[in-house]
């Protein structure tokens, strides 16, 4: 039942994350040109969104890289936001960058994503206009799976249990040997 409940919990997390971060728009390389919404003559598109690694070990990090371009005819302010849903269904939004872009200007945003909580984390980058009144574009939802650190790293619960088992066997063997 443990694997089944984990699968159900994972599906629920992904469903809630999809509801929270909005509909999936665009492909793996960012948002499609047709999904980038103009605001009058202002239009800022997310042209690339990628993760350095989609699976990391707890305590490590991966890098999120985003490219935003002003494809409109006027200067526009781009507010780059990252929405994150944790394995525990906690959601957070982080403003990564806010910058005014001239027509044709490109902005690259990189952000280190620290992995401390094991499980699958959903995230989506969204580009808003100044004041969050207009959503220009959004990345496809992305996932980072954080695995527990096993042998060779910090000692975790299964390793403590194994040490306790060997210790108990040694004590029982020592008591049996003394009785002889």
JOMO-V656516 format. One line per field, one symbol per residue. ss: DSSP state (H for helix, E for strand, C for the rest). psi: psi as a letter, one per 20 degrees, with the letter a starting at -180 (. if undefined). A space follows every 50 residues. Layout:
ss=???
psi=???
//
This chain:
ss=CHHHHHHHHHHHHHHHHHHHHCCCCCECCECCHHHCCCECCECEEEEEEE ECCCEEECCCEEEEEEEEEECCCCCEEEEEEEEEECCCCCEEEEEEEEEE ECCCCEEEEEEEEECCCCEEEEEEEEEECHHHCCEEEECCCEEEEEECCC CCCCCCHHHHHHHHHHHHHHHHHHHHHHHC
psi=hghghhggggggghghghhgirqppaahjbqqhiiopqncjpopqoippq qhqipqqpiarrpppqpppojaiqqqppopqpppprhjkpqqppohqpqp pqpiqqpppqppopohoqappqqppporrpjjhpogrqrqprqppoqqpb qibqprghhggghhghggggggggghhhh.
//
